[in-house]
Amino acid sequence: MKALRLVCFVVLAGVVHAPAAEIKWEPGANMDSQLFPSLILATATQRPTDDEKDSEPDPEVLGDAYGSVGVSITAPTAGTKVQVTLLENGVMNRSSWSGVLKTAGTEYYVAPRVNWKFEQLRKVRQQLPLNVTFTVAVDGKEIGEQTQTITLRTINDCPFGVSEAEETIDTENAAEEGEEDNSKETSSGLGGTVAKSEEGEEEEDSDGAEADESGEESAGEYTDMGWMFAAYVNENSPTVETVLKDGLGTKIVDSFAGYQKEPDEIVKELFAIWTALQNRGIKYSNITTTAADSPSVYSQHVRFVDESVANEQANCVDGSVLFASILRKLGLRPFLVTVPGHMFMGVYLTADGDQRVAIETTMIGGREHEEKAALKVMDGLSEIRAKLDKKTAESVAWKTFATALALGTQNLEKNKEKFEAEDEPQYQIVDVNEAREEGIMPISYEKPE
């Protein structure tokens, strides 16, 4: 997985430098004045990496270096004592920061560490306007109150990248200013399917756009946030246990034992899960659009595991996080794979990671298949098929599974160099285990009332 970083986008509002007699300040919000509950919940326990700990902090950013909201304020004199207070609203408790603005005439960004109402964030199922109100006190005297209305996104809205000219603390994955931006996704998301040629070779048929709305590539800094998709992988969902029970009911395997079994047997476990999901009638449904659009923050609607199973619908991201949730519950190491406008998932077949396969999850509800072509391009499928009973080996479930496994694995291996390249942000492998180790928590599902 390419470098995963805590993300901070510092928005310095246009504040006129003030004389000592008065002080000008203005509230601001990051992520293009949008608040993503999913990002807040997923990173609530994340800590800075070693590189970030060793780096010099920006002296003009005070309070929470990764704060979502704050104020831009210019010090009228050196050593000005300031208290910035965020008032309570629907998703935030009252929060404050107190400190000193050391340098006169310098514009600072002050972000109090927000005391979030996490339970309320989990319940945001429709986009809403949110008033964020700040007060500022200078040398113990309150000088005013200001409110900014920002957009509160839904819990299903997953931000996966930011491309903008604003200053960003996380520049490791960003293109140098003025260089061509290699990220061509737009906020339409990763909803694409994979079409099959007559020879069984994959052809990308992406519903997710590969250029911006103007048809031109955008320029500037780009920060990849593909790791956010791991937050929708929820191995703790009760639905996962239900699907596993259904998987045993297929009789394809007699137990789920993870890495205690040989790779071929793990593939059979994948097939049992695939069959269970197909028996539940899950169909491909390309819903990616969010209610809000942003020229700089790329996001898309992602269904929770419970929603995909209950509604019998999944796009490429939904199906991938669903499958990954089940595999992680089994103690396997799943990973999410993004290519331009599309996502599929993979899993390591051995504990040491020496063998891996990938699955084109959009084919779960498919009826078309090219099993013969799939058997030709992927070693070992014929041997696995030979171990199945005749009825199972000739089933639609096996034929679609074999094709999905071959196509996914082909796509994974042919793009191997791009996944490892630092200048290919569209090509990502998000190892769910690594994301958990780096503090990306699963978002628990809250059924709408």
C-alpha positions as CSV (number, residue, x, y, z in Angstrom):
1,M,0.0,0.0,0.0
2,K,1.3,3.4,-0.9
3,A,2.0,5.8,1.9
4,L,-1.0,6.4,4.2
5,R,-0.9,9.8,5.9
6,L,-3.0,11.8,8.2
7,V,-4.5,14.5,6.0
8,C,-4.6,18.3,6.7
9,F,-5.7,20.9,4.2
10,V,-4.9,24.3,5.6
11,V,-7.3,26.9,4.3
12,L,-6.1,30.4,5.0
13,A,-9.0,32.8,4.3
14,G,-8.2,36.2,2.9
15,V,-7.6,38.3,5.9
16,V,-6.4,41.9,5.7
17,H,-3.4,42.6,7.9
18,A,-4.8,44.9,10.6
19,P,-3.2,47.7,12.6
20,A,-2.5,47.0,16.3
21,A,-5.7,48.8,17.3
22,E,-7.9,46.0,15.8
23,I,-7.6,42.4,14.8
24,K,-9.3,40.8,11.9
25,W,-10.2,37.1,11.8
26,E,-12.4,34.9,9.8
27,P,-13.7,31.3,10.2
28,G,-12.7,28.6,7.6
29,A,-13.2,25.0,6.9
30,N,-11.1,22.4,5.1
31,M,-12.1,19.9,2.4
32,D,-13.7,22.7,0.3
33,S,-15.9,23.7,3.3
34,Q,-17.3,20.2,3.7
35,L,-17.3,17.9,6.7
36,F,-17.2,14.2,6.1
37,P,-18.4,12.1,9.1
38,S,-16.8,9.0,7.5
39,L,-13.4,10.6,7.6
40,I,-13.8,11.8,11.2
41,L,-14.9,8.4,12.4
42,A,-12.4,6.4,10.4
43,T,-9.4,8.5,11.6
44,A,-10.5,9.3,15.2
45,T,-7.8,7.1,16.8
46,Q,-5.2,7.6,14.1
47,R,-1.8,8.9,15.2
48,P,0.9,10.7,13.3
49,T,3.5,8.5,11.5
50,D,7.2,8.5,12.5
51,D,8.0,10.7,9.6
52,E,5.4,13.2,10.7
53,K,6.6,13.1,14.3
54,D,10.1,13.9,13.1
55,S,9.1,16.7,10.8
56,E,9.0,20.3,11.8
57,P,5.5,21.5,12.5
58,D,4.2,24.5,10.6
59,P,4.6,27.5,13.0
60,E,1.6,29.2,11.4
61,V,-0.8,26.3,12.2
62,L,-1.8,26.3,15.8
63,G,-4.0,23.9,17.8
64,D,-5.0,20.7,16.0
65,A,-2.7,20.4,13.0
66,Y,-5.3,18.1,11.4
67,G,-8.4,20.1,12.4
68,S,-11.4,20.3,10.1
69,V,-12.5,23.8,11.1
70,G,-10.7,26.8,12.4
71,V,-10.1,30.5,12.1
72,S,-7.6,32.6,10.1
73,I,-6.2,35.4,12.3
74,T,-3.5,38.0,12.0
75,A,-1.5,39.0,15.1
76,P,-1.6,42.8,15.5
77,T,1.4,42.6,17.9
78,A,4.0,40.1,18.9
79,G,3.0,37.9,21.8
80,T,-0.8,38.4,21.4
81,K,-2.7,36.1,23.7
82,V,-5.7,34.5,21.9
83,Q,-8.5,32.1,22.8
84,V,-10.5,30.6,20.0
85,T,-13.7,28.8,21.0
86,L,-15.9,26.6,18.8
87,L,-19.5,26.7,20.1
88,E,-21.6,23.5,20.3
89,N,-23.7,22.4,17.4
90,G,-25.4,19.2,16.2
91,V,-22.2,17.2,15.7
92,M,-19.6,19.1,17.8
93,N,-19.3,19.9,21.5
94,R,-17.9,23.2,22.7
95,S,-14.1,23.2,22.1
96,S,-11.4,25.8,22.7
97,W,-7.7,26.6,22.1
98,S,-5.7,29.1,24.0
99,G,-2.2,30.3,23.1
100,V,0.1,33.0,21.9
101,L,0.5,34.5,18.4
102,K,4.3,35.1,18.5
103,T,4.9,37.2,15.4
104,A,3.2,40.5,14.5
105,G,1.6,40.7,11.1
106,T,1.7,36.9,10.6
107,E,-1.5,35.2,9.5
108,Y,-2.1,32.1,11.6
109,Y,-4.6,29.3,11.2
110,V,-6.0,28.2,14.6
111,A,-8.0,25.0,14.8
112,P,-9.3,23.9,18.2
113,R,-9.2,20.1,18.8
114,V,-12.9,19.3,18.3
115,N,-14.8,17.3,20.8
116,W,-17.0,15.4,18.3
117,K,-20.4,13.9,18.9
118,F,-19.5,10.6,17.3
119,E,-22.9,9.0,17.7
120,Q,-24.5,11.9,15.9
121,L,-22.0,11.6,13.1
122,R,-22.9,8.0,12.5
123,K,-26.6,9.0,12.0
124,V,-26.0,11.5,9.2
125,R,-27.8,9.9,6.3
126,Q,-28.7,13.0,4.3
127,Q,-26.6,16.0,3.4
128,L,-27.2,19.0,5.5
129,P,-26.0,22.6,6.0
130,L,-24.2,23.0,9.3
131,N,-23.6,26.3,11.1
132,V,-20.1,26.4,12.7
133,T,-19.8,29.3,15.1
134,F,-16.5,30.7,16.6
135,T,-15.7,33.3,19.2
136,V,-12.3,34.9,19.6
137,A,-10.9,36.6,22.8
138,V,-7.7,38.6,22.6
139,D,-5.7,39.3,25.8
140,G,-8.7,38.1,27.8
141,K,-11.3,40.3,26.1
142,E,-13.9,38.7,23.7
143,I,-13.8,40.6,20.4
144,G,-16.6,38.9,18.5
145,E,-18.5,35.9,17.2
146,Q,-18.7,34.7,13.6
147,T,-20.5,31.8,11.9
148,Q,-19.7,29.9,8.7
149,T,-22.2,27.6,7.1
150,I,-20.6,24.5,5.7
151,T,-21.8,21.3,4.1
152,L,-22.3,18.2,6.3
153,R,-21.9,15.2,4.1
154,T,-23.6,11.8,4.7
155,I,-21.9,8.9,6.4
156,N,-22.0,7.0,3.1
157,D,-19.9,9.7,1.3
158,C,-16.3,8.5,1.1
159,P,-13.7,11.1,0.2
160,F,-10.9,9.4,-1.8
161,G,-8.7,12.2,-3.0
162,V,-8.1,16.0,-3.0
163,S,-6.7,18.0,-5.9
164,E,-6.3,21.7,-5.2
165,A,-3.8,24.5,-5.0
166,E,-4.4,25.1,-1.3
167,E,-1.5,24.5,1.0
168,T,-1.4,21.0,2.3
169,I,0.7,19.5,5.1
170,D,0.6,16.1,3.4
171,T,2.6,16.6,0.3
172,E,4.4,13.3,0.0
173,N,1.8,11.9,-2.4
174,A,1.2,15.2,-4.1
175,A,2.4,16.3,-7.6
176,E,4.6,19.3,-7.6
177,E,2.7,22.5,-8.3
178,G,2.6,23.1,-12.0
179,E,3.2,19.5,-12.9
180,E,0.6,17.4,-14.7
181,D,-1.8,15.9,-12.2
182,N,-2.0,12.2,-12.7
183,S,-5.3,11.9,-10.9
184,K,-8.0,12.0,-13.5
185,E,-10.9,10.9,-11.3
186,T,-13.8,13.2,-10.8
187,S,-16.3,13.2,-8.0
188,S,-18.4,10.7,-10.0
189,G,-16.4,8.0,-8.3
190,L,-15.3,4.5,-8.9
191,G,-18.5,2.9,-10.2
192,G,-17.2,1.2,-13.4
193,T,-17.7,-2.3,-14.6
194,V,-15.3,-4.6,-16.5
195,A,-16.4,-5.8,-19.8
196,K,-15.2,-9.0,-21.4
197,S,-13.9,-9.4,-24.9
198,E,-14.6,-12.6,-26.9
199,E,-11.2,-13.9,-26.0
200,G,-11.9,-13.3,-22.3
201,E,-9.5,-10.4,-22.0
202,E,-10.7,-7.6,-19.8
203,E,-11.6,-4.2,-21.2
204,E,-12.2,-1.3,-18.8
205,D,-15.7,0.1,-19.2
206,S,-15.6,2.7,-16.6
207,D,-18.6,4.7,-15.4
208,G,-16.2,6.7,-13.3
209,A,-14.8,9.5,-15.4
210,E,-11.1,9.6,-16.3
211,A,-10.9,13.4,-16.8
212,D,-12.4,16.4,-15.1
213,E,-15.7,17.8,-16.2
214,S,-14.1,20.1,-18.7
215,G,-12.4,17.2,-20.3
216,E,-9.0,18.5,-19.4
217,E,-6.5,17.1,-16.9
218,S,-6.3,19.1,-13.7
219,A,-3.0,20.5,-12.5
220,G,-1.7,21.2,-9.0
221,E,-1.3,19.1,-5.9
222,Y,-3.1,15.8,-5.4
223,T,-3.4,13.9,-2.2
224,D,-4.6,10.3,-2.5
225,M,-7.0,9.2,0.2
226,G,-7.8,5.8,-1.2
227,W,-7.2,4.2,2.2
228,M,-10.6,5.7,3.3
229,F,-12.3,2.8,1.5
230,A,-10.9,0.5,4.1
231,A,-13.2,2.2,6.6
232,Y,-16.2,0.7,4.9
233,V,-14.7,-2.8,5.3
234,N,-16.5,-4.0,8.5
235,E,-15.5,-7.4,9.7
236,N,-17.6,-6.9,12.8
237,S,-20.9,-6.6,11.0
238,P,-23.5,-9.2,12.0
239,T,-24.3,-9.6,8.4
240,V,-20.8,-11.1,7.8
241,E,-21.6,-14.0,10.2
242,T,-24.9,-14.6,8.3
243,V,-23.1,-14.8,5.0
244,L,-20.5,-17.2,6.4
245,K,-23.3,-19.4,7.7
246,D,-24.8,-19.4,4.2
247,G,-21.4,-20.3,2.8
248,L,-21.2,-23.4,4.9
249,G,-24.7,-24.2,3.8
250,T,-23.6,-24.5,0.2
251,K,-21.6,-27.7,1.2
252,I,-18.7,-26.5,-1.1
253,V,-16.5,-26.5,2.1
254,D,-17.1,-28.0,5.4
255,S,-15.3,-25.3,7.4
256,F,-13.6,-21.9,7.1
257,A,-10.1,-22.3,8.4
258,G,-8.2,-19.4,6.7
259,Y,-4.5,-20.0,6.4
260,Q,-4.6,-23.4,8.1
261,K,-5.6,-24.6,4.6
262,E,-3.7,-24.8,1.4
263,P,-4.2,-22.1,-1.3
264,D,-6.5,-24.3,-3.4
265,E,-8.7,-24.9,-0.4
266,I,-8.8,-21.1,0.3
267,V,-10.0,-20.6,-3.3
268,K,-12.8,-23.0,-2.6
269,E,-13.7,-20.9,0.5
270,L,-13.8,-17.9,-1.7
271,F,-16.1,-19.8,-4.1
272,A,-18.4,-20.8,-1.2
273,I,-18.7,-17.2,-0.1
274,W,-19.3,-16.1,-3.7
275,T,-22.1,-18.7,-4.1
276,A,-23.7,-17.6,-0.8
277,L,-23.8,-14.0,-2.0
278,Q,-25.1,-15.0,-5.5
279,N,-27.8,-17.1,-3.8
280,R,-28.9,-14.0,-2.0
281,G,-29.6,-12.3,-5.3
282,I,-27.1,-9.5,-5.1
283,K,-26.9,-7.6,-8.4
284,Y,-24.6,-5.0,-9.8
285,S,-26.0,-1.5,-9.3
286,N,-23.9,1.5,-10.2
287,I,-24.8,4.1,-7.6
288,T,-21.8,6.3,-6.9
289,T,-23.2,9.8,-7.1
290,T,-23.2,12.0,-4.0
291,A,-25.5,15.0,-3.4
292,A,-22.6,17.4,-3.4
293,D,-20.0,18.1,-6.0
294,S,-16.6,19.6,-5.5
295,P,-14.0,20.7,-7.9
296,S,-11.2,19.7,-5.5
297,V,-12.5,16.9,-3.2
298,Y,-13.3,13.6,-4.9
299,S,-15.9,11.4,-3.2
300,Q,-18.5,8.8,-3.8
301,H,-21.4,7.1,-2.2
302,V,-20.4,3.7,-0.7
303,R,-23.0,1.3,0.7
304,F,-22.3,-0.4,4.1
305,V,-22.0,-4.2,4.1
306,D,-25.5,-4.5,5.7
307,E,-27.0,-2.3,3.0
308,S,-25.6,-4.2,0.1
309,V,-26.9,-7.5,1.4
310,A,-30.3,-6.2,2.6
311,N,-30.9,-4.3,-0.6
312,E,-29.3,-7.0,-2.9
313,Q,-27.3,-4.3,-4.7
314,A,-23.6,-3.5,-5.0
315,N,-21.4,-1.5,-7.3
316,C,-17.7,-2.3,-7.7
317,V,-16.7,-0.6,-4.4
318,D,-19.7,-2.0,-2.5
319,G,-19.0,-5.5,-3.6
320,S,-15.3,-5.2,-2.9
321,V,-15.7,-3.9,0.7
322,L,-18.4,-6.5,1.3
323,F,-16.2,-9.4,0.1
324,A,-13.2,-8.0,2.0
325,S,-15.2,-7.7,5.2
326,I,-16.0,-11.4,5.0
327,L,-12.5,-12.5,4.2
328,R,-11.0,-10.4,7.1
329,K,-13.4,-12.1,9.5
330,L,-11.9,-15.4,8.4
331,G,-8.4,-14.1,9.3
332,L,-7.4,-13.7,5.7
333,R,-5.6,-10.7,4.3
334,P,-7.8,-8.9,1.8
335,F,-6.9,-5.8,-0.1
336,L,-8.8,-3.3,-2.2
337,V,-7.5,-2.5,-5.7
338,T,-8.3,0.8,-7.5
339,V,-7.6,1.4,-11.2
340,P,-8.9,4.4,-13.2
341,G,-12.7,4.6,-12.5
342,H,-12.9,1.2,-11.0
343,M,-12.3,-1.0,-7.9
344,F,-12.0,-4.8,-7.4
345,M,-10.6,-6.8,-4.5
346,G,-7.9,-9.3,-3.8
347,V,-6.6,-11.6,-1.1
348,Y,-3.3,-13.3,-0.2
349,L,-3.6,-17.1,-0.4
350,T,-0.7,-17.6,2.0
351,A,0.1,-16.0,5.3
352,D,3.5,-14.8,4.0
353,G,1.8,-13.0,1.1
354,D,3.7,-15.0,-1.6
355,Q,0.5,-15.9,-3.5
356,R,-2.4,-13.7,-4.2
357,V,-5.5,-13.6,-6.4
358,A,-8.1,-10.9,-7.2
359,I,-11.8,-11.0,-7.9
360,E,-14.0,-8.9,-10.2
361,T,-16.8,-8.5,-7.7
362,T,-19.3,-6.9,-10.1
363,M,-19.9,-10.3,-11.6
364,I,-21.5,-11.7,-8.5
365,G,-25.0,-11.2,-10.0
366,G,-24.0,-11.8,-13.6
367,R,-25.3,-14.5,-15.9
368,E,-22.8,-14.1,-18.6
369,H,-19.6,-16.0,-18.3
370,E,-16.5,-17.1,-20.3
371,E,-15.4,-20.0,-18.1
372,K,-13.4,-21.7,-20.8
373,A,-11.3,-18.6,-21.5
374,A,-10.9,-18.1,-17.7
375,L,-9.6,-21.7,-17.3
376,K,-7.0,-21.1,-19.9
377,V,-5.6,-17.9,-18.4
378,M,-5.4,-18.9,-14.8
379,D,-3.4,-21.9,-13.6
380,G,-5.0,-24.2,-11.2
381,L,-8.7,-23.5,-11.9
382,S,-9.2,-26.7,-13.7
383,E,-7.8,-28.7,-10.8
384,I,-10.1,-26.9,-8.3
385,R,-13.1,-27.5,-10.6
386,A,-12.3,-31.2,-10.7
387,K,-12.7,-31.4,-6.9
388,L,-16.2,-30.1,-7.0
389,D,-19.3,-32.3,-7.5
390,K,-20.7,-32.3,-11.0
391,K,-23.7,-30.1,-10.3
392,T,-21.6,-27.5,-8.6
393,A,-18.9,-27.6,-11.3
394,E,-21.5,-26.9,-13.9
395,S,-23.4,-24.2,-12.0
396,V,-23.6,-20.6,-13.0
397,A,-22.0,-19.7,-9.7
398,W,-18.8,-21.6,-10.6
399,K,-18.7,-20.2,-14.1
400,T,-19.1,-16.6,-13.0
401,F,-16.7,-17.1,-10.1
402,A,-14.0,-18.7,-12.3
403,T,-14.3,-15.8,-14.8
404,A,-14.3,-13.1,-12.1
405,L,-11.2,-14.7,-10.4
406,A,-9.3,-14.9,-13.7
407,L,-10.2,-11.4,-14.8
408,G,-9.4,-9.8,-11.5
409,T,-6.1,-11.6,-11.1
410,Q,-5.1,-10.7,-14.7
411,N,-6.0,-7.0,-14.0
412,L,-3.9,-7.1,-10.8
413,E,-0.8,-8.6,-12.3
414,K,-0.8,-6.6,-15.5
415,N,-0.8,-3.3,-13.5
416,K,1.8,-4.5,-11.0
417,E,4.4,-1.8,-11.8
418,K,1.8,1.0,-11.7
419,F,0.6,-0.1,-8.2
420,E,4.2,0.3,-7.0
421,A,4.9,3.6,-8.8
422,E,4.7,6.8,-6.7
423,D,3.5,8.8,-9.7
424,E,0.4,6.7,-10.5
425,P,-2.1,7.8,-7.8
426,Q,-5.0,6.2,-9.8
427,Y,-3.5,2.8,-9.2
428,Q,-3.7,1.8,-5.5
429,I,-3.6,-1.4,-3.5
430,V,-5.1,-0.8,-0.1
431,D,-4.1,-3.6,2.3
432,V,-6.9,-3.6,4.9
433,N,-4.6,-5.1,7.6
434,E,-2.1,-2.3,7.1
435,A,-4.9,0.3,7.1
436,R,-6.1,-1.1,10.5
437,E,-2.6,-1.0,11.9
438,E,-2.3,2.6,10.8
439,G,-5.5,3.5,12.6
440,I,-8.2,3.4,10.0
441,M,-11.2,2.1,11.9
442,P,-14.2,0.4,10.4
443,I,-17.4,2.5,10.4
444,S,-20.2,0.7,12.2
445,Y,-23.5,0.7,10.5
446,E,-26.4,2.7,11.9
447,K,-29.8,1.6,10.4
448,P,-31.9,4.6,9.5
449,E,-34.9,5.2,11.7
